[in-house]
Amino acid sequence: MEYVLEVSNLTKKYKEFKGLNNLNCKVPKGSIYGLIGKNGAGKTTLIRIICGLQKPTNGTYSIYGNKNFQRRISAIIESPSIINNLTAIDNLKVQSKLVGMPSYDEIDELLSLVNLTNTKNKKVYNFSLGMRQRLGIAMCLVGNPDFLILDEPINGLDPEGIVEIRELLLKLNKEKNITILISSHYLDELSKIATYYGFIDNGYMIKEISKESLDKLLQKRIILKVKKVSQIIPLLEKMNISYQVIDDENIILYGDIDIQDLLSYLKNNNHKVLKVIEKDETLESYFMNLLGGDSDD
């Protein structure tokens, strides 16, 4: 697997406090990487370091295998750097000059991409928060970067604005092949777009996992305790129920199962179920189980 970002034992100290603590992570090329952690966990510190805004105390990181990444990476940290008394098109012209673009040829395409064509001559102070976020993303895309970093991109947005940002990010990832790292507290929304996750706590990466692997862990499941697991397996296979054997007495069943129908079926076939546990985990509950406690966010 090819990685856009590789971080090795990254540490950032602020006097006696460690913002990052020997953190390791890898962002796969082409992924939408969801960076998840409580306030103060180290997410923004990590982002600021890999964007070159802070220096680490110890450890290393590389983007595409080196640090010559100025044209390949772009970011919005906390809020877009927008000039309020300029129009959308003029903000993009300023950004083009800042990154050394020789012309403004791509501006119309960028405005169309973020659905701001009809308001390109409107002063930004008249923009809604969602429009400002989309303009900020357009400014990030000046110069055609292939790694986009966003820190809380949907904070404060209404449901319509959230959907607009979601659809835009999916489009950038799928059609423009842009790898995206997103730090967000909106886990339900993040679960709709992320293809890879990193869970951070106290400056340490506690878990990295692909969407496919996580979905298997989060899918609805039922744990049955019976007298002998081997005796009910033929019945489960007859019902096309996916399962995983734990031991001689316990088995996990996966999928959308009518538990009452299942229990009746097993009973009618002379198999007594001793115990039933139903589990339906979410991304948020999975994260909290990793931490071993309740969220304060």
C-alpha positions in Angstrom: 0.0 0.0 0.0 1.2 3.5 -0.9 1.0 6.2 1.8 0.7 9.9 1.4 1.7 10.7 5.0 3.9 8.6 7.2 4.5 9.8 10.8 7.1 8.0 13.0 7.4 8.6 16.8 6.3 12.2 16.6 6.5 14.1 19.9 5.6 17.7 20.6 6.4 19.1 24.1 5.0 22.4 25.5 7.0 22.8 28.8 5.8 19.9 30.9 2.9 19.0 28.6 3.1 16.6 25.6 0.8 17.6 22.8 2.0 14.5 20.9 3.5 11.4 22.5 5.5 9.2 20.1 2.7 9.2 17.6 2.8 7.0 14.6 0.3 7.0 11.7 0.0 6.3 8.0 -2.5 7.9 5.6 -3.1 5.7 2.5 -3.0 7.3 -0.9 -6.5 7.9 -2.2 -8.2 7.6 1.2 -10.4 9.9 3.1 -8.7 9.5 6.5 -10.9 10.4 9.5 -8.8 11.6 12.5 -10.8 11.1 15.7 -10.1 12.3 19.2 -11.4 14.3 22.1 -10.6 18.0 22.5 -6.9 18.3 23.5 -6.1 14.8 22.2 -3.5 16.2 19.8 -5.3 16.4 16.4 -4.7 20.0 15.7 -1.1 19.8 16.9 -0.5 16.9 14.5 -2.1 18.9 11.6 -0.1 22.0 12.3 3.2 20.0 12.4 2.6 18.2 9.1 1.6 21.5 7.5 4.9 23.0 8.5 3.4 25.5 11.0 5.1 24.0 14.0 8.2 21.9 14.5 8.1 18.6 16.4 10.3 18.1 19.5 11.2 14.6 18.3 10.3 12.1 15.6 9.9 12.4 11.9 7.2 12.7 9.2 7.2 12.5 5.4 4.7 13.4 2.7 5.1 11.3 -0.5 8.4 10.2 1.0 10.0 13.6 1.4 9.4 17.1 2.8 9.3 18.9 -0.6 5.5 19.0 -0.5 4.5 22.6 -0.7 2.7 22.2 -4.0 1.1 18.8 -3.0 -0.5 19.7 0.3 -3.2 22.3 1.2 -5.1 22.8 4.4 -7.8 24.6 6.3 -7.0 24.8 10.0 -9.7 26.1 12.3 -11.2 28.4 9.6 -10.6 29.4 6.0 -8.3 32.4 5.3 -10.8 34.5 3.5 -10.8 38.3 2.9 -14.4 39.3 3.7 -14.6 42.5 1.7 -13.5 40.8 -1.5 -15.6 38.6 -3.9 -15.2 34.9 -4.3 -13.3 35.4 -7.6 -11.0 38.0 -6.1 -10.2 35.8 -3.1 -9.2 33.1 -5.5 -7.0 35.5 -7.5 -5.2 36.5 -4.3 -4.7 32.8 -3.5 -3.3 32.2 -7.0 -0.8 34.9 -6.5 0.3 33.6 -3.1 1.0 30.1 -4.5 2.7 31.5 -7.6 0.2 30.4 -10.2 1.0 32.1 -13.6 -2.7 32.7 -14.5 -6.2 32.7 -13.3 -7.4 30.0 -15.8 -8.5 27.5 -13.2 -10.7 29.9 -11.2 -13.9 29.4 -13.1 -13.6 25.6 -12.9 -12.9 25.8 -9.1 -16.0 28.0 -8.5 -18.1 25.6 -10.5 -16.6 22.6 -8.6 -17.7 24.1 -5.2 -21.0 25.4 -6.6 -20.3 29.1 -6.2 -20.4 30.2 -9.9 -23.6 32.2 -9.4 -22.2 34.1 -6.5 -18.6 34.6 -7.7 -19.0 38.4 -7.8 -20.7 38.6 -4.4 -18.7 40.0 -1.4 -17.8 37.2 1.0 -19.2 39.0 4.0 -22.6 38.2 2.5 -21.9 34.5 2.3 -23.4 31.9 4.6 -21.1 29.7 6.7 -21.5 26.8 4.2 -20.6 29.0 1.3 -17.5 30.3 3.1 -16.4 26.7 3.8 -16.8 25.8 0.1 -14.9 28.9 -0.9 -12.2 28.0 1.6 -11.9 24.5 0.0 -11.8 26.1 -3.5 -8.8 28.2 -2.3 -7.1 25.1 -1.0 -7.4 23.6 -4.5 -5.6 26.4 -6.2 -2.4 24.9 -7.6 -3.9 21.4 -7.8 -2.7 19.8 -4.6 -3.3 16.1 -4.2 -3.4 16.0 -0.3 -6.1 18.1 1.4 -6.2 18.5 5.2 -9.3 19.8 6.9 -9.7 20.6 10.6 -13.4 20.5 11.6 -14.8 21.5 8.2 -18.5 21.2 9.2 -18.4 23.0 12.5 -21.4 25.2 12.9 -23.0 24.2 9.5 -26.7 23.5 9.2 -27.8 20.1 7.8 -27.9 21.5 4.2 -24.4 22.9 4.5 -23.1 19.6 6.0 -24.5 17.6 3.0 -22.9 20.1 0.6 -19.5 19.7 2.1 -19.9 15.9 2.2 -20.8 15.7 -1.4 -18.0 18.0 -2.3 -15.4 16.0 -0.4 -16.6 12.8 -2.0 -16.3 14.4 -5.4 -12.8 15.6 -4.8 -11.7 12.2 -3.6 -13.3 10.1 -6.3 -13.1 12.4 -9.4 -9.9 14.4 -8.6 -8.1 11.6 -6.8 -7.3 13.9 -3.8 -6.4 12.2 -0.6 -8.2 13.9 2.3 -7.4 14.0 6.0 -10.3 15.2 8.1 -10.3 16.0 11.8 -13.9 16.0 13.1 -16.1 15.5 16.2 -19.1 14.7 14.0 -18.5 11.0 14.0 -21.9 10.0 12.4 -21.1 12.3 9.4 -17.5 11.2 9.3 -18.6 7.6 9.0 -20.5 8.4 5.8 -17.3 9.4 3.9 -14.2 8.1 5.6 -12.4 5.1 4.1 -9.7 4.9 6.9 -9.6 6.0 10.5 -7.1 7.0 13.1 -8.1 7.3 16.8 -5.9 9.6 18.9 -5.9 10.1 22.6 -3.4 12.0 24.9 -1.2 12.6 21.9 -0.9 8.9 21.1 -2.4 7.0 18.1 -4.3 4.2 19.8 -5.7 2.6 16.7 -5.7 2.8 12.9 -8.2 0.8 10.9 -9.7 0.7 7.4 -13.5 1.2 6.9 -13.9 -2.4 5.7 -12.3 -3.8 8.9 -14.3 -1.4 11.1 -17.6 -2.1 9.4 -17.1 -5.8 10.2 -16.6 -4.9 13.9 -19.6 -2.5 13.9 -22.1 -4.6 12.1 -25.1 -5.8 14.0 -24.4 -9.1 15.8 -25.9 -11.6 18.2 -24.0 -13.7 20.6 -25.7 -17.0 21.4 -24.8 -19.4 24.2 -26.0 -23.0 23.5 -25.2 -26.5 24.8 -23.1 -27.4 21.7 -22.3 -25.0 18.9 -21.5 -27.7 16.4 -25.1 -28.9 16.5 -26.7 -25.6 15.5 -24.2 -24.7 12.7 -26.1 -26.8 10.0 -29.3 -25.0 10.9 -27.6 -21.6 10.7 -26.1 -22.5 7.3 -29.6 -23.6 6.1 -30.9 -20.1 7.1 -27.9 -18.4 5.3 -26.8 -16.7 8.6 -23.2 -15.6 8.8 -21.5 -16.7 12.0 -18.2 -16.9 13.9 -17.5 -19.6 16.4 -16.1 -18.4 19.7 -15.9 -21.8 21.5 -17.9 -25.0 22.0 -20.8 -23.1 23.7 -20.7 -19.6 22.2 -21.2 -18.3 18.6 -21.5 -14.9 17.0 -24.2 -14.3 14.4 -24.0 -11.4 11.9 -26.6 -9.5 10.0 -30.2 -8.3 10.3 -31.7 -11.2 12.2 -35.2 -11.6 13.7 -34.1 -12.9 17.0 -37.5 -14.3 18.0 -37.9 -16.2 14.7 -34.4 -17.6 15.2 -35.1 -18.7 18.8 -38.3 -20.3 17.7 -36.6 -22.1 14.8 -33.9 -23.5 17.1 -36.4 -24.5 19.7 -38.5 -26.4 17.2 -35.3 -28.2 16.2 -34.6 -29.2 19.8 -31.8 -26.7 20.5 -32.1 -24.7 23.6 -30.5 -21.3 23.7 -29.0 -20.5 27.1 -28.2 -16.9 26.6 -28.6 -14.1 24.0 -26.6 -10.9 23.8 -27.5 -8.3 21.0 -24.8 -5.8 20.0 -25.2 -2.9 17.5 -22.1 -0.7 17.8 -21.6 2.7 16.3 -18.4 4.6 15.4 -18.9 6.7 18.5 -19.4 3.7 20.8 -16.4 2.0 19.2 -14.3 5.1 19.9 -15.4 5.3 23.5 -14.7 1.6 24.0 -11.2 2.2 22.8 -10.8 5.0 25.3 -12.4 2.9 28.0 -14.8 5.7 29.2 -17.4 8.3 28.3 -16.8 11.3 26.1 -16.6 14.8 27.4 -17.3 16.3 24.0 
